[in-house]
Amino acid sequence: MTLKGKKVVVTGGAGVLGDAVGQVAQSQGADVALLDVVPDFTSALGSTHTVDLTDREQVTSCFAEIGDFDVLANIAGGFDMGPSVYETEDSMWDAMFKINVTTLRTVLAVAVPVLVAKGRGSIVNVGALGALRGTGNMGAYGAAKSTVMRLTEALSDEVKAQGVNVNAVLPSLIDTPRNRTDIPNADFAAWVSPIDLANVVCFLGSDDARAIHGALLPVNGLV
């Protein structure tokens, strides 16, 4: 696997997984651009861009600044446990869809035409293994990630004949500091390491995966 000579755009680039994707992409020879809403974040991995991924104008300006690219890794997203479905307030539904779905749709609206115009490119989204079926107290999150997965399949069907690969990874629990804090007594060794997941993301962005379209690839470690 190699990304040599490619430019990889990573949303959620200030986060644990976004940083890991940047690390692996750079190690494979890619030029990396990291996007996040975090103000003035910096990275030794490549260029950094502070942008509200729900704002079409900001995203358009950001991609104009980045210029030509080959791979889009849509890592931006978020998780929160909730109460039961019937107790979940509109604010939580809106928040889960905004951070997981609206960010994705806004970036795709700007990025996909670039890849279609050049006739080649790869898009990798992040779904969730837990969203393959409904789970109690995760209704809003599961619904949002299910939407990401259906959008991945639909977009793949729309652009695969134009040379653009669209796929998604479906991680289980990722070994992040927040997850360790939230679930302190878990077996962390069974979780997916960010670097292992980043390796899968970068594989899907490489030419080695050019025959894979619309895949929802489970990455579940030992869970």
Helices and strands as residue ranges (DSSP letters): E 7-11, H 16-27, E 31-36, E 47-50, H 56-66, E 71-74, G 85-87, H 90-97, I 98-102, H 103-118, E 121-126, G 129-132, H 139-159, G 160-162, E 164-171, H 177-182, G 188-190, H 194-205, G 207-209, E 216-219
